[in-house]
Amino acid sequence: MNIKVRILFLLLLFSFVGCKVKDKPYWEDIQKFKTIDQQNSPIQQRILFIGSSSFTYWKDVQEYFPNHSITNRAFGGSTLLNLIEYKNDILNPYHPKQIVIYCGENDIANDDKVTGETVYNRFLVLFEIIKHKYPDVFVAYVSMKPSPSRWHLKDKMMDGNRRIETFLKSEKNTVFINIWDKMLDEKGKPMGIIFLKDSLHMNPKGYEIWKKEIAPNLKF
């Protein structure tokens, strides 16, 4: 199936599924974003971070990138399906010059049936939504990370990373940011010292690794 036809099919599929959801998860998170935006009108042409808790926990992200203006609209333990569900809320108000995405590992962790290909297909839907609304925006995808608590899922995550990286290489104004390798020790396992006690989320040492990999790919 042609890639564009495939994306359109997936868009229709996910739109249909989304319409049937009555009790949306993370509804309160989205309402908090709306309250913030009502109190202070969003500044346009900033770098928009969207995704799951690895971005949500990065509350001081602006301090890591002082030469850039960043709006962080990541929420909870979201999946790519959640980003698709709330696409209007996390995209429409901001008119960003660049969008940086970290999402996908919760898709795998939350459902044994989800594969690397599933994550890839969901990413294609989100990517098409973004490009339809902002054709010229620069999109950066931060690879799914290795963590001690989810190391048993590494094969699915690596497969999803490979598929997304290959796709983005064929698209204009995109970049795949590989943080996976930088978070491994000399034995090829996740470095324990860069994680919080939950062995899933990162401490400042982990975010310093992300900073080094993400910074060269941010637009001025």
C-alpha positions as CSV (number, residue, x, y, z in Angstrom):
1,M,0.0,0.0,0.0
2,N,1.3,3.4,-0.9
3,I,2.5,5.3,2.2
4,K,0.2,8.3,1.7
5,V,-2.8,6.1,1.1
6,R,-1.8,4.1,4.2
7,I,-1.7,7.2,6.4
8,L,-5.0,8.4,5.1
9,F,-6.6,5.0,6.0
10,L,-5.1,5.2,9.4
11,L,-6.3,8.7,9.9
12,L,-9.9,7.7,9.2
13,L,-9.5,4.6,11.4
14,F,-8.2,6.6,14.4
15,S,-10.8,9.4,13.9
16,F,-13.6,6.8,14.1
17,V,-12.2,5.2,17.2
18,G,-11.7,8.6,18.8
19,C,-15.3,9.6,18.3
20,K,-16.4,6.7,20.4
21,V,-14.4,7.6,23.4
22,K,-16.6,9.2,26.1
23,D,-14.4,9.3,29.2
24,K,-11.1,10.6,28.0
25,P,-8.0,10.1,30.0
26,Y,-5.8,13.1,30.8
27,W,-8.8,15.4,30.4
28,E,-7.7,17.4,33.5
29,D,-4.2,17.9,32.1
30,I,-5.6,19.4,28.9
31,Q,-7.9,21.7,30.9
32,K,-4.8,22.9,32.9
33,F,-3.2,23.8,29.6
34,K,-6.3,25.7,28.5
35,T,-6.3,27.6,31.8
36,I,-2.7,28.6,31.4
37,D,-3.3,29.8,27.9
38,Q,-6.4,31.8,28.9
39,Q,-4.4,33.6,31.6
40,N,-1.5,34.3,29.2
41,S,-2.0,34.1,25.5
42,P,0.4,31.6,23.9
43,I,3.4,33.1,22.3
44,Q,3.6,32.0,18.6
45,Q,6.6,30.7,16.7
46,R,8.1,28.9,19.7
47,I,9.4,25.3,19.9
48,L,6.6,23.0,21.0
49,F,7.4,19.9,23.1
50,I,4.6,17.3,23.0
51,G,4.5,13.8,24.3
52,S,4.5,11.7,27.5
53,S,5.9,11.9,31.0
54,S,9.6,12.0,30.1
55,F,8.8,15.5,28.7
56,T,6.2,16.2,31.4
57,Y,8.8,15.6,34.2
58,W,11.2,18.0,32.4
59,K,9.6,21.0,34.1
60,D,12.8,23.0,33.8
61,V,13.3,22.2,30.1
62,Q,13.6,26.0,29.3
63,E,16.7,26.2,31.6
64,Y,18.4,23.4,29.5
65,F,17.9,25.4,26.3
66,P,18.3,29.1,27.3
67,N,18.8,30.2,23.7
68,H,15.5,28.8,22.6
69,S,11.9,29.7,23.5
70,I,10.0,26.5,24.5
71,T,6.4,25.6,25.2
72,N,6.0,22.2,26.9
73,R,2.6,20.6,26.4
74,A,3.5,17.0,27.2
75,F,1.1,15.3,29.6
76,G,0.9,12.3,31.9
77,G,1.7,8.8,30.7
78,S,0.3,9.6,27.3
79,T,0.4,7.4,24.3
80,L,0.4,8.4,20.6
81,L,-3.3,7.6,20.6
82,N,-3.8,10.2,23.3
83,L,-1.8,12.8,21.3
84,I,-4.0,12.1,18.3
85,E,-7.1,12.4,20.5
86,Y,-6.1,15.8,21.8
87,K,-4.5,17.0,18.6
88,N,-6.5,20.2,18.5
89,D,-5.7,21.1,22.1
90,I,-2.0,20.6,21.9
91,L,-1.4,21.9,18.4
92,N,-3.9,24.6,17.5
93,P,-3.1,27.4,20.0
94,Y,0.6,27.5,19.4
95,H,1.6,27.9,15.7
96,P,5.1,26.6,16.5
97,K,8.2,26.9,14.3
98,Q,9.2,23.4,15.4
99,I,7.6,20.4,17.1
100,V,9.6,18.0,19.2
101,I,7.9,14.7,20.1
102,Y,8.7,12.1,22.7
103,C,6.0,9.4,22.7
104,G,5.6,5.7,21.9
105,E,7.0,3.7,24.8
106,N,3.7,3.9,26.8
107,D,1.9,2.5,23.8
108,I,4.1,-0.6,24.1
109,A,4.1,-0.8,27.9
110,N,0.3,-0.5,28.2
111,D,-0.7,-3.2,25.8
112,D,1.1,-6.5,25.1
113,K,-0.4,-6.6,21.6
114,V,1.2,-3.3,20.6
115,T,4.3,-3.9,18.5
116,G,7.0,-1.6,17.1
117,E,5.0,-1.5,13.9
118,T,1.9,-0.4,15.8
119,V,3.9,2.5,17.3
120,Y,5.2,3.4,13.8
121,N,1.6,3.4,12.3
122,R,0.3,5.6,15.1
123,F,3.3,7.9,14.6
124,L,2.4,8.2,10.9
125,V,-1.1,9.4,11.8
126,L,0.2,12.0,14.2
127,F,2.8,13.1,11.7
128,E,0.2,13.6,9.0
129,I,-2.0,15.5,11.4
130,I,0.9,17.9,12.2
131,K,1.9,18.3,8.5
132,H,-1.6,18.9,7.4
133,K,-2.0,21.8,9.9
134,Y,1.6,23.1,9.7
135,P,3.1,22.0,6.3
136,D,6.4,23.8,6.9
137,V,7.0,23.1,10.6
138,F,10.2,21.2,11.4
139,V,9.4,18.0,13.2
140,A,11.9,16.2,15.5
141,Y,11.2,12.8,17.0
142,V,13.2,11.8,20.1
143,S,13.7,8.0,20.0
144,M,12.0,5.8,22.7
145,K,14.4,5.5,25.5
146,P,15.9,2.4,27.3
147,S,15.0,2.2,30.9
148,P,15.7,-0.6,33.5
149,S,12.0,-1.1,34.3
150,R,11.1,-1.6,30.7
151,W,14.2,-3.3,29.4
152,H,12.1,-6.4,28.7
153,L,10.4,-4.4,26.0
154,K,13.6,-3.3,24.3
155,D,13.1,-5.3,21.1
156,K,9.7,-3.7,20.4
157,M,11.0,-0.2,21.2
158,M,14.1,-0.6,19.0
159,D,12.0,-1.9,16.1
160,G,9.6,1.1,16.5
161,N,12.6,3.5,16.6
162,R,14.1,1.9,13.4
163,R,10.9,2.2,11.5
164,I,10.3,5.8,12.5
165,E,13.9,6.8,11.7
166,T,13.7,5.2,8.3
167,F,10.5,7.1,7.5
168,L,11.8,10.5,8.7
169,K,14.9,10.1,6.5
170,S,12.6,10.3,3.5
171,E,10.7,13.4,4.7
172,K,11.7,17.0,4.5
173,N,12.1,19.2,7.6
174,T,12.4,16.3,10.0
175,V,15.0,14.7,12.2
176,F,15.2,11.6,14.2
177,I,17.1,12.1,17.5
178,N,18.7,8.9,18.8
179,I,19.0,9.0,22.6
180,W,18.9,5.3,23.0
181,D,22.6,4.5,22.5
182,K,23.7,7.4,24.7
183,M,21.8,6.0,27.7
184,L,23.5,2.6,27.7
185,D,26.5,1.6,29.7
186,E,29.6,-0.3,28.5
187,K,27.6,-3.6,28.8
188,G,24.8,-2.3,26.6
189,K,22.3,-1.9,29.5
190,P,20.5,1.2,30.7
191,M,22.7,3.3,33.0
192,G,21.1,3.1,36.5
193,I,22.6,6.3,37.7
194,I,20.6,8.5,35.3
195,F,17.2,7.3,36.5
196,L,14.9,8.1,39.5
197,K,14.0,5.4,42.0
198,D,11.2,4.2,39.7
199,S,13.8,3.1,37.2
200,L,11.7,4.7,34.5
201,H,11.9,8.4,34.7
202,M,15.2,10.3,34.5
203,N,17.1,12.5,37.0
204,P,19.1,15.6,35.9
205,K,22.0,13.4,34.7
206,G,19.6,11.7,32.2
207,Y,18.3,15.0,31.0
208,E,21.8,16.3,30.5
209,I,22.2,13.4,28.0
210,W,19.0,14.4,26.2
211,K,20.1,18.0,26.2
212,K,23.4,17.2,24.3
213,E,21.5,15.2,21.7
214,I,18.5,17.5,21.3
215,A,20.2,20.9,21.3
216,P,21.9,20.7,17.9
217,N,18.6,19.9,16.3
218,L,16.6,22.8,17.7
219,K,15.7,25.7,15.3
220,F,16.5,29.3,16.0
